[in-house]
């Protein structure tokens, strides 16, 4: 059922994108079967997730086949003079192998083995679909939302002390070292997610079943639902609305020659040296290129999900999850991509999705429903206050700021307490008798494939 809903959503998004004259997620992904892919690392990360259902011998064969396909395509492109402009030289082979495994599952596997292999393929394709869906959403926001609400968030951010302006000065003062370290973390969020997901799924090939809940599920839902909020609350971020865009970082970035050219779209060059004005905010027109992808901060949302799912790992993984969350928060603010209020909304957004997914697995018990409703209500209240009360928040920062932090903390504390109670055996679904597990030999695989 979930696969059908996801496919239907992708088809609808493809149709909407074609209507606007921009590439849709399905066509963009199909193109990467032959043409240089946008991100070869992401394709191989998707392949790594798919391989969790295979034996080690099968994994080596699959990786060898993927590398072989990449080499053949690279030689063919070189022979015809196509090159790799606009993309990466490798990655096509990973997509070929993922689709090939789907064919193997349908034609060569039966029963539970077929279902398990198809789930592995679906896991890899979900990661790719989430990336392509997000890219399409960003293009749609820039095409359909000519007015942005940055002035409202800049005013509301006064209640938090304008953290983006402060972090922007700090990152700028650190020069190339600080910028490029944060850029490395910020640009490799998917890699960190794959590392945590591989740890969670490390026993799938042995137990022949997936865990009930894992990081890829949360990442997928965030990627599908989050960009829809951009259509409701279009915001481009302080470095664009109050700054010079990418031009601000061209002097310190190691990748400056590859950064897109910047245009002076902002009303004034204020970020990060001068605080924005506190007058009456108004929707302001912006260019048709820059994505309206600030509210909520999905980088914060995904980093929060990585932090949550790394908590049950070894000490090294827990430290890495904490570092990635802190560094991502510093980057989102320090690069001027988000306002402080975006980050609060991103944290609440993730915890609400996590609560809903875990409550669904447990049969929607009362604590799960209460936590999900509370998180959704706080998220909506944040968006409403940012849109309709920014002047009051800027005028009374010592009242509005603590209130914003307090309501966010209420969701965090509620999540920690509720999930802590769920650490024991899961409650049976409503209407069904409690299940009593029967003892089985240690060598027998678990009969339930989740």
C-alpha positions in Angstrom: 0.0 0.0 0.0 2.8 2.4 0.9 4.6 1.6 -2.4 1.4 2.4 -4.4 0.9 5.7 -2.5 4.5 6.7 -3.1 4.4 5.8 -6.8 1.1 7.7 -7.2 2.7 10.8 -5.5 5.7 10.6 -7.8 3.5 10.3 -10.9 1.4 13.3 -9.8 4.6 15.3 -9.2 5.9 14.3 -12.6 2.8 15.6 -14.3 2.9 18.9 -12.3 6.6 19.4 -13.2 5.9 18.7 -16.9 3.1 21.2 -16.9 5.5 23.8 -15.7 8.2 22.8 -18.2 10.7 21.5 -15.7 12.1 18.0 -15.3 10.1 15.7 -13.0 11.5 13.1 -10.5 10.8 10.0 -12.6 12.2 11.4 -15.9 15.2 12.8 -14.1 16.0 9.5 -12.5 15.5 7.5 -15.7 17.9 9.9 -17.4 20.7 8.7 -15.1 20.6 5.3 -16.6 22.8 6.6 -19.4 23.7 10.2 -18.9 26.2 11.4 -16.2 24.3 11.4 -12.9 23.9 14.4 -10.7 25.3 12.6 -7.7 27.2 9.4 -8.1 27.8 9.1 -4.4 24.1 9.1 -3.7 23.5 6.3 -6.3 26.2 4.1 -4.6 24.7 4.9 -1.2 21.3 3.7 -2.5 23.1 0.5 -3.7 24.7 0.0 -0.3 21.2 0.1 1.3 19.9 -2.4 -1.2 22.8 -4.8 -0.6 21.9 -5.3 3.1 19.6 -8.1 2.0 22.3 -10.0 0.1 25.1 -12.3 1.3 28.7 -11.1 1.2 29.4 -13.1 -2.0 26.4 -11.5 -3.7 27.4 -8.1 -2.5 30.9 -8.4 -4.1 29.3 -9.5 -7.4 26.8 -6.6 -7.3 29.5 -4.0 -6.6 31.8 -5.5 -9.3 28.9 -5.3 -11.8 28.2 -1.7 -10.9 31.8 -0.7 -11.3 32.0 -2.6 -14.6 28.9 -0.8 -16.0 30.4 2.6 -15.0 33.7 1.8 -16.7 31.9 0.7 -19.9 29.7 3.8 -20.0 32.7 6.1 -19.2 34.6 4.6 -22.1 31.6 5.0 -24.5 31.1 8.6 -23.5 34.8 9.3 -24.0 34.7 7.6 -27.4 31.8 9.7 -28.7 33.1 12.9 -27.1 30.2 13.2 -24.7 32.3 13.8 -21.6 30.8 14.2 -18.1 29.9 17.9 -18.2 27.1 18.6 -15.8 27.4 15.4 -13.9 29.6 12.8 -12.2 31.6 10.2 -14.2 30.3 7.3 -12.0 27.0 6.2 -10.5 25.0 4.8 -13.5 26.2 1.3 -12.7 24.7 1.4 -9.2 21.3 2.3 -10.6 21.6 -0.5 -13.2 22.4 -3.1 -10.5 19.5 -1.9 -8.3 17.0 -2.3 -11.1 18.7 -5.6 -12.1 18.1 -6.9 -8.6 14.4 -6.1 -8.9 14.3 -8.2 -12.1 16.1 -11.0 -10.3 13.6 -10.8 -7.4 10.7 -11.2 -9.8 12.1 -13.9 -12.1 14.4 -15.9 -9.9 13.2 -15.6 -6.3 10.0 -16.9 -4.7 8.1 -16.5 -1.4 9.8 -14.6 1.5 13.1 -14.4 -0.4 11.4 -12.5 -3.2 9.7 -10.1 -0.7 12.9 -9.5 1.1 14.9 -8.7 -2.0 12.1 -6.4 -3.3 12.2 -4.6 0.0 15.9 -4.1 -0.3 15.4 -2.7 -3.8 12.6 -0.5 -2.6 14.9 0.8 0.2 17.5 2.0 -2.3 14.9 3.5 -4.7 13.3 5.3 -1.8 16.5 7.2 -1.1 16.8 8.2 -4.7 13.1 9.1 -5.0 13.5 11.4 -1.9 16.4 13.2 -3.5 14.7 13.7 -6.9 11.4 14.6 -5.3 13.1 17.3 -3.3 14.9 18.7 -6.3 11.6 18.9 -8.3 9.8 20.6 -5.4 12.6 23.2 -5.2 12.1 24.0 -8.9 8.4 24.2 -8.5 8.6 26.6 -5.5 10.8 29.0 -7.5 8.4 28.8 -10.5 5.2 29.2 -8.6 6.0 31.4 -5.6 7.1 34.9 -6.9 6.6 36.5 -3.4 8.7 35.4 -0.4 8.0 35.9 3.3 11.6 36.6 4.5 10.7 39.9 6.2 8.3 38.0 8.4 10.9 35.5 9.6 13.6 38.2 10.0 11.2 40.1 12.3 10.3 36.9 14.2 14.0 36.0 14.5 14.5 39.1 16.6 12.9 37.2 19.4 15.8 34.7 19.3 18.5 37.4 19.0 19.0 37.1 15.2 21.2 34.0 15.5 21.8 33.8 11.7 23.6 37.2 11.8 25.7 36.2 14.8 26.6 32.8 13.3 27.3 34.4 9.9 29.9 36.7 11.5 31.5 33.8 13.3 31.8 31.6 10.2 33.0 34.5 8.1 35.7 35.3 10.8 37.0 31.7 10.7 37.8 32.1 7.0 38.3 29.1 4.6 38.9 26.6 7.5 35.6 27.1 9.2 33.6 27.5 6.0 35.0 24.4 4.3 34.7 22.1 7.3 31.0 23.1 7.7 30.5 22.8 4.0 31.8 19.3 4.1 29.3 18.3 6.8 26.5 20.2 5.2 27.0 18.7 1.8 27.3 15.1 3.0 24.2 14.7 5.1 23.0 11.8 3.0 26.3 9.9 3.6 25.9 10.3 7.3 22.3 9.0 7.1 23.5 5.9 5.1 26.1 5.1 7.7 23.5 5.1 10.5 21.0 3.2 8.3 23.6 0.6 7.5 24.2 0.1 11.2 20.5 -0.3 11.9 20.1 -2.8 9.0 23.4 -4.7 9.5 21.6 -8.0 10.5 19.0 -8.1 7.8 20.9 -10.6 5.7 21.2 -12.9 8.7 17.7 -12.6 10.3 16.0 -12.3 6.9 13.8 -9.5 8.1 13.9 -5.7 8.4 13.7 -3.9 11.8 10.3 -2.5 12.6 11.6 1.1 12.4 14.7 2.6 10.8 16.1 5.9 9.6 15.3 5.5 5.9 11.6 5.6 6.8 11.9 8.8 8.6 14.1 10.4 5.9 11.6 9.4 3.2 8.6 10.9 5.0 10.6 14.1 5.7 11.6 14.4 2.1 8.0 13.8 0.9 6.2 16.1 3.3 8.7 18.8 4.1 8.9 20.5 0.6 5.1 20.9 0.6 5.5 23.4 3.4 7.7 25.5 1.1 4.6 26.1 -1.0 2.8 27.4 2.1 5.6 29.5 3.5 8.0 30.4 0.7 11.3 31.8 2.1 14.8 32.1 0.5 17.0 32.7 3.5 19.0 35.7 4.9 22.0 35.3 2.6 19.8 35.8 -0.4 17.1 38.1 0.9 19.5 40.4 2.9 22.8 39.5 1.3 24.7 38.8 -1.9 24.0 35.1 -2.1 26.8 32.8 -3.1 29.1 35.8 -3.8 29.5 36.2 0.0 31.4 32.9 0.2 33.3 32.9 -3.2 36.4 34.4 -1.5 36.7 31.6 1.1 35.3 28.5 -0.6 37.7 25.9 -2.0 35.0 25.2 -4.6 34.5 28.8 -5.6 35.2 28.3 -9.3 32.3 25.8 -9.4 29.8 27.9 -7.5 27.0 29.4 -9.6 27.2 33.1 -10.5 25.4 35.4 -8.1 23.0 38.3 -8.8 22.2 41.2 -6.4 18.6 40.1 -5.9 18.5 41.3 -2.3 16.7 44.5 -1.2 19.9 45.5 0.6 23.3 44.0 1.5 22.8 43.6 5.2 23.8 40.0 6.1 25.7 39.3 8.3 27.1 42.8 9.3 23.9 44.8 9.8 20.7 43.6 11.5 17.6 43.7 9.3 15.0 46.5 9.9 12.2 45.9 12.4 9.4 47.7 10.5 6.2 46.2 9.3 7.0 43.1 7.3 5.5 42.6 3.8 5.7 39.9 1.1 8.5 40.8 -1.3 9.1 39.8 -4.9 12.1 37.6 -5.6 13.8 36.0 -8.6 12.4 32.9 -10.3 15.6 30.8 -9.7 16.3 30.7 -6.0 14.4 27.8 -4.2 12.0 28.9 -1.4 13.3 26.1 0.8 13.7 27.5 4.3 10.6 26.9 6.3 11.1 24.4 7.9 14.8 23.7 7.8 14.9 20.2 6.3 18.7 20.0 6.9 17.9 20.5 10.6 15.1 18.0 10.3 17.3 15.3 8.7 20.2 16.0 11.1 17.8 15.6 14.0 16.6 12.3 12.6 20.3 11.1 12.3 20.9 12.1 15.9 17.8 10.3 17.2 18.6 7.0 15.3 22.2 7.0 16.4 21.3 7.0 20.1 21.2 3.2 20.2 24.4 2.6 18.4 27.9 2.3 19.8 29.7 5.2 21.4 31.5 6.2 18.2 28.2 6.4 16.3 26.5 8.4 19.0 29.4 10.9 19.0 29.2 11.1 15.3 25.4 11.7 15.3 25.9 14.5 17.9 28.7 16.1 15.9 26.6 16.0 12.7 23.7 17.6 14.4 25.7 20.4 16.0 27.7 21.1 12.8 24.6 21.1 10.6 22.9 23.7 12.9 26.1 25.8 12.8 26.2 25.6 9.0 22.5 26.3 8.3 22.8 29.5 10.4 26.4 30.4 9.6 26.0 30.1 5.9 22.9 32.3 6.0 20.6 29.6 4.5 18.1 29.7 7.4 16.8 31.9 10.2 16.8 30.6 13.8 13.0 30.1 13.8 13.4 27.7 10.8 15.6 25.5 13.0 13.0 25.3 15.7 10.3 24.4 13.2 12.6 21.7 11.7 13.1 20.0 15.1 9.4 19.9 15.9 8.7 18.7 12.3 11.0 15.7 12.7 9.9 14.7 16.2 6.3 14.8 15.1 7.0 12.5 12.1 9.1 10.2 14.3 6.3 10.0 16.9 3.7 9.3 14.2 5.8 6.5 12.6 6.5 4.9 16.0 2.9 5.2 17.1 1.7 3.6 13.8 4.0 0.6 14.5 2.5 0.2 18.0 -1.1 0.4 16.9 -1.8 4.1 17.7 -1.9 3.8 21.5 -3.1 6.9 23.4 0.4 8.2 24.3 1.4 8.0 20.6 -1.7 9.8 19.4 -1.3 12.5 22.1 2.4 13.1 21.2 1.7 13.2 17.5 -1.2 15.7 17.9 0.8 17.8 20.3 3.8 18.0 17.9 1.5 18.8 14.9 -0.3 21.5 16.9 3.0 23.1 18.0 4.3 23.0 14.4 1.2 24.8 13.1 1.3 27.3 15.9 4.9 28.2 15.1 4.1 28.8 11.4 1.0 30.9 12.3 2.9 33.0 14.8 5.7 33.6 12.3 3.2 34.8 9.7 0.8 36.8 11.8 2.7 37.9 14.9 6.2 38.8 13.8 5.9 42.4 14.8 4.8 41.5 18.3 7.6 39.0 18.6 10.1 41.5 17.6 8.7 44.1 20.0 8.7 41.8 23.0 11.7 39.5 22.5 12.1 38.6 26.2 8.6 37.2 26.1 8.4 35.7 22.6 11.9 34.1 22.6 11.5 32.0 25.8 8.0 31.0 24.6 9.3 29.7 21.3 12.0 27.7 23.1 9.5 26.5 25.7 7.0 25.1 23.2 9.8 23.4 21.2 11.2 21.9 24.4 7.7 20.6 25.3 7.8 18.5 22.1 11.3 17.3 22.8 10.5 16.3 26.4 7.3 14.7 25.4 9.1 12.7 22.7 11.8 11.5 25.1 9.4 10.5 27.8 7.0 8.7 25.5 9.6 6.8 23.5 11.4 6.0 26.8 8.2 4.2 27.9 8.0 2.4 24.6 11.5 0.9 25.1 9.8 -2.3 26.5 7.6 -4.7 24.5 5.3 -3.1 22.0 1.6 -3.0 22.8 -0.6 -5.2 20.6 -2.7 -3.4 17.9 -6.2 -2.3 19.0 -8.7 -5.0 18.6 -6.3 -7.9 18.5 -5.3 -10.3 21.3 -1.9 -10.0 22.8 0.6 -12.2 21.0 2.8 -14.6 23.1 6.0 -15.5 21.3 6.8 -19.1 21.2 10.3 -20.3 21.9 12.3 -21.4 18.9 15.8 -22.7 18.3 18.6 -20.1 18.2 19.5 -21.1 14.6 16.0 -20.7 13.3 15.5 -17.3 11.5 12.8 -15.0 12.9 9.5 -15.8 11.1 8.2 -12.2 10.9 9.4 -10.1 8.1 8.5 -6.5 8.9 
